[in-house]
Amino acid sequence: DKVYIQKYNANVKVLKHIPKNEIRMDLMRRGVNMDWIDDALADESLEEFEIESATYLMNKKLRAGEELEKVKKHLRNKGYSYNNILKAIDNYNNMNDNENRQ
């Protein structure tokens, strides 16, 4: 099961933009031991992955013309943590600042 979780997390990082809560729920549905899930989700790289994922989705939606508050609500409803949404906003603003300087 632990090897399965490692492979699952690696696949999620490559293929999907989902929050840690969704990863947790999916692994629980698959019958993985809760202690192993908690250990795997405590990994710092998954925290960074969630921030990058939220930034990607935020960038996509804001560039499509959606309002920031609506995008924040969408991310929160998908299960992203509030702190990671705030970090994604910072990342998005930094990306735009860098683009504007060039």
Secondary structure per residue as TSV (DSSP state, phi and psi in degrees):
chain	resnum	aa	ss	phi	psi
A	1	D	-	360.0	-38.1
A	2	K	H	-65.9	-39.7
A	3	V	H	-65.4	-40.0
A	4	Y	H	-58.6	-44.8
A	5	I	H	-62.6	-42.7
A	6	Q	H	-62.2	-44.7
A	7	K	H	-66.4	-40.5
A	8	Y	H	-60.5	-48.3
A	9	N	H	-61.4	-40.6
A	10	A	H	-62.9	-42.0
A	11	N	H	-66.1	-41.0
A	12	V	H	-61.9	-41.9
A	13	K	H	-62.6	-31.9
A	14	V	H	-85.8	-38.8
A	15	L	H	-102.3	-23.8
A	16	K	-	-129.9	159.5
A	17	H	-	-119.1	85.2
A	18	I	-	-132.7	154.2
A	19	P	-	-78.7	165.1
A	20	K	H	-60.5	-35.3
A	21	N	H	-61.3	-37.5
A	22	E	H	-69.9	-36.8
A	23	I	H	-61.3	-45.7
A	24	R	H	-57.7	-48.1
A	25	M	H	-64.5	-39.6
A	26	D	H	-65.2	-43.5
A	27	L	H	-66.0	-37.1
A	28	M	H	-63.9	-41.9
A	29	R	H	-61.2	-30.2
A	30	R	T	-84.9	0.3
A	31	G	T	82.8	21.4
A	32	V	-	-77.6	142.6
A	33	N	-	-55.6	129.9
A	34	M	H	-62.0	-37.5
A	35	D	H	-62.7	-39.3
A	36	W	H	-68.9	-37.4
A	37	I	H	-62.3	-47.3
A	38	D	H	-60.4	-41.9
A	39	D	H	-62.3	-44.3
A	40	A	H	-67.1	-38.6
A	41	L	H	-78.5	-11.0
A	42	A	T	-77.2	-9.9
A	43	D	-	-61.2	128.3
A	44	E	H	-60.4	-31.6
A	45	S	H	-64.9	-29.6
A	46	L	H	-72.0	-32.7
A	47	E	H	-63.8	-46.2
A	48	E	H	-63.3	-39.6
A	49	F	H	-60.0	-43.4
A	50	E	H	-64.1	-39.7
A	51	I	H	-65.5	-45.2
A	52	E	H	-62.6	-39.9
A	53	S	H	-64.2	-45.4
A	54	A	H	-64.0	-39.5
A	55	T	H	-62.8	-44.3
A	56	Y	H	-58.7	-49.8
A	57	L	H	-65.8	-39.1
A	58	M	H	-62.9	-46.4
A	59	N	H	-58.2	-45.5
A	60	K	H	-60.9	-46.4
A	61	K	H	-73.4	-40.1
A	62	L	H	-68.4	-37.2
A	63	R	H	-68.8	-22.7
A	64	A	T	-82.9	-2.6
A	65	G	T	100.7	5.0
A	66	E	-	-74.3	153.1
A	67	E	-	-77.4	148.8
A	68	L	H	-57.4	-45.1
A	69	E	H	-62.1	-38.0
A	70	K	H	-66.9	-40.0
A	71	V	H	-66.5	-42.6
A	72	K	H	-60.1	-42.9
A	73	K	H	-63.7	-42.1
A	74	H	H	-59.2	-47.2
A	75	L	H	-64.2	-40.6
A	76	R	H	-63.8	-41.8
A	77	N	H	-66.0	-29.0
A	78	K	H	-75.9	-15.9
A	79	G	T	112.3	6.4
A	80	Y	-	-72.0	142.6
A	81	S	-	-71.8	151.3
A	82	Y	H	-59.5	-42.9
A	83	N	H	-61.5	-40.7
A	84	N	H	-71.6	-28.6
A	85	I	H	-66.6	-42.1
A	86	L	H	-63.5	-39.9
A	87	K	H	-65.9	-36.4
A	88	A	H	-65.5	-38.2
A	89	I	H	-62.3	-44.4
A	90	D	H	-59.8	-45.6
A	91	N	H	-59.8	-45.0
A	92	Y	H	-60.6	-46.4
A	93	N	H	-62.7	-40.5
A	94	N	H	-64.6	-39.9
A	95	M	H	-61.6	-43.8
A	96	N	H	-67.7	-38.7
A	97	D	H	-60.9	-43.2
A	98	N	H	-65.2	-39.8
A	99	E	H	-66.1	-38.6
A	100	N	H	-70.3	-27.2
A	101	R	H	-76.5	-23.8
A	102	Q	-	-82.6	360.0
